[in-house]
Amino acid sequence: MALPKRGHSQMNCQTYELSRKVVGMAWIMLRMDYSRLFWLLFGVFSYENHEGKPRII
């Protein structure tokens, strides 16, 4: 309990904000990559079934 409360909470808040931003950016990138992967996998298969040829935009 030697640390002053104000500085300690401020440091925790800054660290929390930074980690939240990093996690948010990583989550958006992962979500984009996964959606692109799923779109390619399932989109190509569904287009192949419907049209008889793969179509990738």
N, CA, C and O of each residue as an XYZ file, in Angstrom:
228
protein
N       0.833     -1.204      0.000
C       0.000      0.000      0.000
C       0.871      1.258      0.000
O       0.421      2.329      0.409
N       2.107      1.126     -0.456
C       3.001      2.283     -0.450
C       2.720      3.194     -1.643
O       2.991      4.393     -1.589
N       2.181      2.628     -2.712
C       1.914      3.440     -3.892
C       0.721      4.359     -3.641
O      -0.243      3.958     -2.990
N       0.782      5.584     -4.153
C      -0.382      6.473     -4.049
C      -1.533      5.934     -4.891
O      -1.323      5.397     -5.979
N      -2.731      6.083     -4.384
C      -3.887      5.460     -5.028
C      -4.169      6.075     -6.395
O      -4.508      5.365     -7.342
N      -4.030      7.390     -6.497
C      -4.393      8.068     -7.742
C      -3.483      7.621     -8.886
O      -3.960      7.273     -9.966
N      -2.163      7.634     -8.640
C      -1.229      7.248     -9.695
C      -1.392      5.790    -10.086
O      -1.295      5.440    -11.262
N      -1.640      4.939     -9.091
C      -1.771      3.510     -9.379
C      -3.004      3.246    -10.244
O      -2.937      2.497    -11.219
N      -4.118      3.859     -9.884
C      -5.342      3.633    -10.654
C      -5.206      4.227    -12.055
O      -5.722      3.666    -13.022
N      -4.512      5.361    -12.164
C      -4.330      5.967    -13.481
C      -3.475      5.062    -14.371
O      -3.757      4.906    -15.559
N      -2.424      4.465    -13.785
C      -1.584      3.565    -14.563
C      -2.388      2.343    -15.005
O      -2.283      1.905    -16.151
N      -3.186      1.799    -14.095
C      -4.015      0.656    -14.455
C      -4.987      1.016    -15.564
O      -5.221      0.222    -16.475
N      -5.554      2.216    -15.487
C      -6.519      2.644    -16.494
C      -5.837      2.771    -17.853
O      -6.382      2.325    -18.862
N      -4.644      3.378    -17.888
C      -3.931      3.520    -19.157
C      -3.572      2.154    -19.732
O      -3.727      1.917    -20.930
N      -3.090      1.252    -18.867
C      -2.745     -0.085    -19.343
C      -3.978     -0.806    -19.858
O      -3.917     -1.497    -20.874
N      -5.093     -0.649    -19.162
C      -6.338     -1.303    -19.576
C      -6.808     -0.764    -20.918
O      -7.218     -1.529    -21.791
N      -6.748      0.568    -21.086
C      -7.163      1.167    -22.358
C      -6.276      0.672    -23.497
O      -6.771      0.326    -24.570
N      -4.964      0.641    -23.260
C      -4.039      0.201    -24.306
C      -4.311     -1.244    -24.691
O      -4.390     -1.573    -25.874
N      -4.454     -2.113    -23.680
C      -4.698     -3.525    -23.982
C      -6.048     -3.694    -24.666
O      -6.200     -4.551    -25.537
N      -7.029     -2.880    -24.278
C      -8.345     -2.996    -24.911
C      -8.264     -2.596    -26.380
O      -8.895     -3.228    -27.227
N      -7.493     -1.550    -26.691
C      -7.339     -1.138    -28.086
C      -6.626     -2.216    -28.889
O      -7.029     -2.537    -30.007
N      -5.558     -2.777    -28.310
C      -4.803     -3.817    -29.023
C      -5.682     -5.031    -29.276
O      -5.696     -5.584    -30.376
N      -6.424     -5.445    -28.235
C      -7.303     -6.605    -28.398
C      -8.387     -6.309    -29.424
O      -8.746     -7.176    -30.221
N      -8.908     -5.087    -29.406
C      -9.935     -4.724    -30.374
C      -9.406     -4.766    -31.799
O     -10.069     -5.291    -32.693
N      -8.207     -4.214    -32.017
C      -7.631     -4.236    -33.357
C      -7.359     -5.666    -33.802
O      -7.658     -6.038    -34.936
N      -6.785     -6.472    -32.898
C      -6.493     -7.866    -33.249
C      -7.784     -8.626    -33.542
O      -7.830     -9.443    -34.462
N      -8.835     -8.360    -32.761
C     -10.112     -9.049    -32.972
C     -10.701     -8.669    -34.325
O     -11.228     -9.527    -35.033
N     -10.617     -7.373    -34.696
C     -11.144     -6.945    -35.995
C     -10.359     -7.616    -37.118
O     -10.948     -8.097    -38.087
N      -9.024     -7.651    -36.991
C      -8.211     -8.273    -38.038
C      -8.520     -9.762    -38.143
O      -8.671    -10.293    -39.243
N      -8.612    -10.436    -36.991
C      -8.921    -11.866    -37.007
C     -10.302    -12.106    -37.598
O     -10.496    -13.028    -38.390
N     -11.266    -11.264    -37.205
C     -12.625    -11.449    -37.708
C     -12.662    -11.248    -39.222
O     -13.351    -11.984    -39.927
N     -11.925    -10.254    -39.726
C     -11.881    -10.031    -41.169
C     -11.239    -11.228    -41.864
O     -11.754    -11.707    -42.874
N     -10.118    -11.715    -41.332
C      -9.437    -12.846    -41.954
C     -10.314    -14.087    -41.943
O     -10.401    -14.804    -42.940
N     -10.972    -14.342    -40.797
C     -11.806    -15.538    -40.707
C     -13.014    -15.424    -41.628
O     -13.393    -16.403    -42.272
N     -13.627    -14.240    -41.701
C     -14.784    -14.085    -42.575
C     -14.357    -14.256    -44.033
O     -15.091    -14.839    -44.831
N     -13.170    -13.748    -44.381
C     -12.685    -13.922    -45.751
C     -12.413    -15.396    -46.031
O     -12.735    -15.905    -47.105
N     -11.813    -16.079    -45.046
C     -11.548    -17.513    -45.208
C     -12.848    -18.287    -45.395
O     -12.981    -19.079    -46.328
N     -13.810    -18.051    -44.495
C     -15.086    -18.758    -44.595
C     -15.790    -18.402    -45.896
O     -16.389    -19.266    -46.537
N     -15.722    -17.118    -46.295
C     -16.383    -16.703    -47.530
C     -15.752    -17.425    -48.723
O     -16.455    -17.905    -49.612
N     -14.423    -17.494    -48.730
C     -13.753    -18.191    -49.831
C     -14.131    -19.669    -49.842
O     -14.482    -20.218    -50.886
N     -14.056    -20.314    -48.666
C     -14.344    -21.751    -48.601
C     -15.781    -22.041    -49.009
O     -16.031    -22.767    -49.971
N     -16.726    -21.464    -48.262
C     -18.130    -21.790    -48.499
C     -18.657    -21.108    -49.755
O     -19.494    -21.675    -50.457
N     -18.181    -19.901    -50.048
C     -18.637    -19.205    -51.245
C     -18.242    -19.953    -52.509
O     -19.060    -20.117    -53.414
N     -16.997    -20.407    -52.579
C     -16.544    -21.138    -53.770
C     -17.321    -22.442    -53.907
O     -17.742    -22.802    -55.007
N     -17.514    -23.155    -52.789
C     -18.243    -24.424    -52.866
C     -19.684    -24.197    -53.297
O     -20.206    -24.947    -54.122
N     -20.335    -23.172    -52.748
C     -21.734    -22.932    -53.105
C     -21.826    -22.483    -54.563
O     -22.742    -22.894    -55.276
N     -20.883    -21.638    -55.020
C     -20.906    -21.220    -56.422
C     -20.633    -22.409    -57.344
O     -21.232    -22.523    -58.413
N     -19.725    -23.293    -56.922
C     -19.455    -24.487    -57.722
C     -20.712    -25.342    -57.850
O     -21.009    -25.861    -58.925
N     -21.448    -25.486    -56.746
C     -22.648    -26.310    -56.784
C     -23.727    -25.670    -57.649
O     -24.452    -26.375    -58.350
N     -23.841    -24.348    -57.609
C     -24.934    -23.687    -58.316
C     -24.599    -23.463    -59.788
O     -25.447    -23.661    -60.658
N     -23.365    -23.051    -60.066
C     -23.035    -22.659    -61.437
C     -22.122    -23.665    -62.135
O     -21.960    -23.605    -63.354
N     -21.530    -24.578    -61.388
C     -20.642    -25.550    -61.999
C     -19.228    -25.045    -62.188
O     -18.391    -25.763    -62.734
N     -18.937    -23.828    -61.753
C     -17.575    -23.296    -61.868
C     -17.301    -22.387    -60.685
O     -18.195    -21.662    -60.249
N     -16.083    -22.407    -60.152
C     -15.754    -21.532    -59.024
C     -15.654    -20.080    -59.464
O     -15.145    -19.781    -60.545
N     -16.141    -19.188    -58.625
C     -16.053    -17.760    -58.934
C     -15.573    -17.034    -57.689
O     -16.248    -17.048    -56.659
N     -14.417    -16.405    -57.777
C     -13.847    -15.663    -56.655
C     -13.781    -14.192    -57.047
O     -13.163    -13.841    -58.052
N     -14.405    -13.349    -56.269
C     -14.383    -11.915    -56.561
C     -13.156    -11.308    -55.906
O     -12.927    -10.104    -56.017
